[in-house]
Amino acid sequence: MKRILIIGGTSGIGWAVAQQYLEQGHQVIVSGREPGKIPQPYPPRLSSIACDICQRDQLEALFASQAEQSLDLVLIAAGFYFRDRFHPLDGATTCRMLQTNVLGLDLALTLASEHMLRQGFGHLAAIASVAGLLRDYPGASLYSATKKAVLQLCETYRIALRPFGIHVTTLVPGYVNTAKLRELNEQDVSRKPFILSEQDAAMRILRAIDQHKNMLVFPRRMHWLIRLLNCLPAAALKLRRQESVRK
Ligand SMILES: NC(=O)c1ccc[n+]([C@@H]2O[C@H](COP(=O)([O-])OP(=O)(O)OC[C@H]3O[C@@H](n4cnc5c(N)ncnc54)[C@H](OP(=O)(O)O)[C@@H]3O)[C@@H](O)[C@H]2O)c1
């Protein structure tokens, strides 16, 4: 039985992953700002800890609470995104996005690495997004930039931790049909290309981690679409951007 910590495991993709690990018989600790969102009663071997990854002291307390026990896997699924057309970017939003998606994630990777270096083994994983692979993501450049940072940070930790036998897997999903995505799209996600259910996304994530993949971009068709879009000449990208602003 493995001990697995999922940061950002109280809903969406993180919670779907937690459920699949529980079904496999592992012990799972989920954290988020609102663990009360998790349906009661808790299944056996599940525990939760409240933690805002934007708050250094809370993240440190989370890892301190695990100091006496081993962690086989730490998955960082916490992330902040919004629908930019309806949510103007202001200083507070920018700050929150950078703190959640970049600074919080980086601190979580640091603290998890320290824990795993002390115990001498472990596996780290983090959820980025295909938005971080796109050369130009119309109208969502800040989110896209934070996810590019996730890709880069994971690569950096992967190289640094490899000599110590600690592996890092970067998970790069396209659209996943979570309550959050539905909420941001007036409950209509029918036009999101190649959208996956939470369960399907979680299954792919578990498999990639199990296979010690460096990076998984999924679904494959979305990866091809991104590659195609990245090949478009600058003029076509400009048109796409203008179209997105008009919508
Ligand atoms: N859904 C998609 O289509 C999609 C596509 C590509 C990438 N992603 C990425 O996948 C991840 C999960 O997305 P999702 O759709 O599953 O969203 P979600 O349901 O909103 O899940 C986000 C999780 O992160 C936690 N979280 C958010 N801010 C936090 C903070 N400051 N501190 C601690 N935990 C925090 C939330 O818990 P609390 O509310 O309890 O804090 C929740 O457990 C995100 O990183 C997102 O960027 C999603």
The ligand as an ORCA input file, in Angstrom:
! r2SCAN-3c Opt
* xyz 0 1
  N     -10.401     20.989    -16.296
  C      -9.660     21.219    -17.368
  O     -10.168     21.280    -18.512
  C      -8.156     21.393    -17.242
  C      -7.393     21.352    -18.412
  C      -6.025     21.489    -18.326
  C      -5.429     21.665    -17.093
  N      -6.200     21.713    -15.963
  C      -5.523     21.902    -14.688
  O      -5.879     20.835    -13.832
  C      -5.873     21.274    -12.483
  C      -7.212     20.932    -11.821
  O      -8.248     21.565    -12.530
  P      -9.777     21.184    -12.263
  O     -10.521     21.452    -13.504
  O      -9.849     19.834    -11.650
  O     -10.178     22.335    -11.229
  P     -10.875     22.302     -9.784
  O     -11.955     21.315     -9.711
  O     -11.157     23.725     -9.466
  O      -9.725     21.736     -8.853
  C      -8.709     22.544     -8.399
  C      -8.175     21.949     -7.128
  O      -7.142     22.823     -6.682
  C      -7.449     23.264     -5.389
  N      -6.960     24.616     -5.199
  C      -7.228     25.722     -5.936
  N      -6.584     26.788     -5.421
  C      -5.886     26.309     -4.348
  C      -5.038     26.916     -3.398
  N      -4.758     28.226     -3.428
  N      -4.501     26.138     -2.442
  C      -4.783     24.819     -2.392
  N      -5.571     24.194     -3.245
  C      -6.125     24.941     -4.224
  C      -8.958     23.155     -5.234
  O      -9.304     22.935     -3.881
  P      -9.951     24.022     -2.901
  O     -11.021     24.728     -3.664
  O     -10.428     23.163     -1.761
  O      -8.821     24.907     -2.514
  C      -9.220     21.891     -6.024
  O      -9.004     20.757     -5.214
  C      -5.576     22.778    -12.524
  O      -4.200     22.944    -12.278
  C      -5.914     23.174    -13.947
  O      -5.166     24.281    -14.378
  C      -7.556     21.581    -16.009
*
